[in-house]
Amino acid sequence: MNTFFSGTRLRDMIRAIRACKTAAEERAVVRKECAAIRTSINENDQDYRHRNLAKLMFIHMLGYPTHFGQMECLKLIASAGFPEKRIGYLGLMLLLDERQEVLMLVTNSLKQDLNHSNQYIVGLALCALGNICSAEMARDLAPEVERLLQFRDPNIRKKAALCSIRIIRKVPDLAENFINPAAALLKEKHHGVLITGIQLCTDLCKVSPEALEFLRKKHTEGLVRTLKDVVNSPYAPEYDIAGIADPFLHVRLLKLLRALGQGDADASDAMNDILAQVATKTESNKNAGNAILYECVETIMSIEDNGGLRVLAINILGRFLSNRDNNIRYVALNMLMKAITVDAQAVQRHRATILECVKDSDASIRKRALELVYLLVNETNVKSLTKELIDYLEVSDEEFKGDLTAKICSIVEKFSPEKIWYIDQMLKVLAEAGNFVKDEVWHALIVVISNASDLHGYTVRALYKAFQTSSEQESLVRVAVWCIGEYGDMLMNNVGMLAIEDPVTVTESDIVDAVEIALKHHALDLTTKAMALIALLKLSSRFPSCSERIKDIIVHHKGSLVLELQQRSLEFNSIIEKHQNIRSTLVERMPILDEATFTTRRAGSLPAAVSTSGGASLNLPNGVVKPSTAPLVDLLDLSDDVPAAPGSSGGDFLQDLLGVDLSPAPTQSGTNQVQKAGTDVLLDLLSIGVPPVQSSSSTIDILSPIQNEKSPIATLDALSSSSSPSAQATSSARAAPMMDLLDGFGPSPSKPENNGSVYPPFVAFESSSLRITFNFSKQPGNPQTTSVQATFTNLTPNVFTDFIFQAAVPKFLQLHLDPASSNILPASGNGSITQNMRVTNNQHGKKSLVMRTRISYKINNKDTLEEGHINNFPREL
């Protein structure tokens, strides 16, 4: 044995370790000490056992392995002397935990020490058991601990109560054994024993309903008297903290009263008076008083209803908000968020103080206060609160603008009393923090503007003014160029002036200047510049005098390194130069965007291209997966028929509308042809569909140079649902001459159509309970569109109720589904339900119709679901 190291005292080892200048030196010292300790253990050196274990505990705290010394703990615990037992139990609590099997070897020693005549050894055993007790040890030693709850010495009773808490947490089944001993501790005069007894009763209430009911009936009044005595007790130096008698006992009593009063009106009534006394008499200028007040407030909010007490509690939280301590303000905000669900009117009284917390320098307080303000907003205060938040947005920190902007936009959208107010507030947000606004927010704003026909002039003038001062805000620029492109003529002529606005003198050249600035701004991204090019194309038709200038601006980008801008420049230049006669038709104003459709798709409640005939919710039986919001091709498993467009995400319809491809498009070697997900903007605008197959010549397809005959066309669902039938018919009728005018297309190879004829009935789906028959018809001059009348026949003797038919199609098809004639299908074919639909095939002549159907109905209030995949439509459709 190396006597130098085995005999080294603990303080000398600590000094040597602290003197090490590098980690390697420290490891060397620890390694030598561990080697010496192992040698001493192997030689069973009893003289240095306690010193070796003390050094092992220090080494363990440094993070080095010390498992080789665990048995030394057990040997010291088995010693007769108190000093050895003290080191042994300390090592046991540090070096072992309840998961190690070696711990079972100490159970017998613990049982002997719990029955020892020396109360200090009993205390050591209780401390160790309370720290590392496992479930098996708890079952074995619970009787000894229960007996020690009535020990003559208060310190042992206190430790036994703490040990009992550990036991009932590990083995809740033993709780009933501790109910009476724990209740007896509630009458203790010694504050230390009383606190541990109260904590034991609180834990018993959590794990045992019997204990909760027993304490609620027998001891509620006694606890109220104890709390009253503590509140009114005279000055006691041994318990006084900051002028308050034993705040720790206050807190424990309030927590136990909260557990007893929750859900019980009688117990709540018994403690109302003392809670009011605590809330009014406790001083709040010290941390100890604030801790008691916080627990009192939480107790008041948890017990059964008492309106006056709750108002008092919320007023205390209001005082907390004015405290200089950030921690106190934070916990007050947290508690107010819970209180608002109980008494929102009382919280509203502190609205001004909460708003001030939104402007706090502490980030955590700002965020919590903003969440609380969001919960406080309602129809009556939305204008004042929004004004305060927008005013603060101007001076807020950059890192906080994102959260603040998101909340303001959500508030405005949710509680907007009128559209003009909604537009005004959103424009203020875009002007101040447009770079922090998410895409779906400005998408929603465009939808609202589109629907507010009487505010088009007002909106475009307001956006033009805001653009002059805040051209660096990306989202503002996007909305501005979109509106200028659509309603630029209203800006110049001051059309639709409101009484609240002043006239604006703007020339055609000024309007073009604004869009040109947006196009040339180096900091703006591809989406914004693409939108600016579309706006210029539209203005070229609305302002003929500026047509040449607009053409020069567009041509400037034909050599752009960004392929998207280069392509748009070439296409738009061709339209301006060669096709004056159809340009005005191409750039007509967008049809009104359907707000309901946009809201539904934004919420993701339905797949993008699934049409549902009824408004009733679909109740599916157990085991049937609810339709997801994944892309339609994945949902219908039609990927073999419809290859997914690269970069396609089934995204927002406004992105489809603008034809912007944000992902880099791959190029094909050997050709100048580029493939891009989505459709060209002109095709989207007029719902033209896909042009026929190109001829073998190398002429560039101006309208759709980015798609081959296998690429799908992303349908514009939002527009298809809101466009009028006449507009769709007009656009479809114009499609064929447009192909010829743009010099890019050869003759279509499609088969001759039997236009205007009616096809024979077609049984699309048939099962043992249901048959679906389709009747087809086509209108002359529109071969792409097929009108379908679906007839549903019940083949069972039971009536079908809540009948809902759903259909979904791939992206090269567009489906419009009319409401069904009824939602009740008579039994045994004694009647039927009819439903009309219209299918447009954008790849007519190349691909046949294909459809996935889902039918749900109830038989005797039992949900039933049937699905089918129809791919054998007549080829000529």
Secondary structure as GFF3:
##gff-version 3
##sequence-region A 1 877
A	DSSP	alpha_helix	3	6	.	.	.	ID=ss1
A	DSSP	alpha_helix	10	18	.	.	.	ID=ss2
A	DSSP	alpha_helix	23	42	.	.	.	ID=ss3
A	DSSP	alpha_helix	49	61	.	.	.	ID=ss4
A	DSSP	three_ten_helix	67	69	.	.	.	ID=ss5
A	DSSP	alpha_helix	70	77	.	.	.	ID=ss6
A	DSSP	alpha_helix	82	95	.	.	.	ID=ss7
A	DSSP	three_ten_helix	101	106	.	.	.	ID=ss8
A	DSSP	alpha_helix	107	114	.	.	.	ID=ss9
A	DSSP	alpha_helix	119	132	.	.	.	ID=ss10
A	DSSP	alpha_helix	135	148	.	.	.	ID=ss11
A	DSSP	alpha_helix	154	170	.	.	.	ID=ss12
A	DSSP	three_ten_helix	172	178	.	.	.	ID=ss13
A	DSSP	alpha_helix	179	185	.	.	.	ID=ss14
A	DSSP	alpha_helix	191	207	.	.	.	ID=ss15
A	DSSP	alpha_helix	209	218	.	.	.	ID=ss16
A	DSSP	alpha_helix	220	231	.	.	.	ID=ss17
A	DSSP	beta_strand	240	241	.	.	.	ID=ss18
A	DSSP	beta_strand	244	245	.	.	.	ID=ss19
A	DSSP	alpha_helix	247	261	.	.	.	ID=ss20
A	DSSP	alpha_helix	265	281	.	.	.	ID=ss21
A	DSSP	alpha_helix	287	302	.	.	.	ID=ss22
A	DSSP	alpha_helix	307	321	.	.	.	ID=ss23
A	DSSP	alpha_helix	326	339	.	.	.	ID=ss24
A	DSSP	alpha_helix	344	348	.	.	.	ID=ss25
A	DSSP	alpha_helix	351	358	.	.	.	ID=ss26
A	DSSP	alpha_helix	363	376	.	.	.	ID=ss27
A	DSSP	alpha_helix	382	393	.	.	.	ID=ss28
A	DSSP	alpha_helix	398	415	.	.	.	ID=ss29
A	DSSP	alpha_helix	419	433	.	.	.	ID=ss30
A	DSSP	three_ten_helix	434	436	.	.	.	ID=ss31
A	DSSP	alpha_helix	439	451	.	.	.	ID=ss32
A	DSSP	three_ten_helix	453	455	.	.	.	ID=ss33
A	DSSP	alpha_helix	456	469	.	.	.	ID=ss34
A	DSSP	alpha_helix	474	493	.	.	.	ID=ss35
A	DSSP	alpha_helix	508	520	.	.	.	ID=ss36
A	DSSP	alpha_helix	526	542	.	.	.	ID=ss37
A	DSSP	three_ten_helix	544	546	.	.	.	ID=ss38
A	DSSP	alpha_helix	547	555	.	.	.	ID=ss39
A	DSSP	alpha_helix	563	578	.	.	.	ID=ss40
A	DSSP	alpha_helix	580	586	.	.	.	ID=ss41
A	DSSP	alpha_helix	595	603	.	.	.	ID=ss42
A	DSSP	beta_strand	610	612	.	.	.	ID=ss43
A	DSSP	alpha_helix	632	636	.	.	.	ID=ss44
A	DSSP	alpha_helix	653	658	.	.	.	ID=ss45
A	DSSP	alpha_helix	681	686	.	.	.	ID=ss46
A	DSSP	alpha_helix	717	722	.	.	.	ID=ss47
A	DSSP	alpha_helix	725	741	.	.	.	ID=ss48
A	DSSP	beta_strand	762	766	.	.	.	ID=ss49
A	DSSP	beta_strand	770	777	.	.	.	ID=ss50
A	DSSP	beta_strand	785	794	.	.	.	ID=ss51
A	DSSP	beta_strand	801	808	.	.	.	ID=ss52
A	DSSP	beta_strand	813	817	.	.	.	ID=ss53
A	DSSP	three_ten_helix	827	829	.	.	.	ID=ss54
A	DSSP	beta_strand	832	841	.	.	.	ID=ss55
A	DSSP	beta_strand	851	859	.	.	.	ID=ss56
A	DSSP	beta_strand	862	870	.	.	.	ID=ss57
###
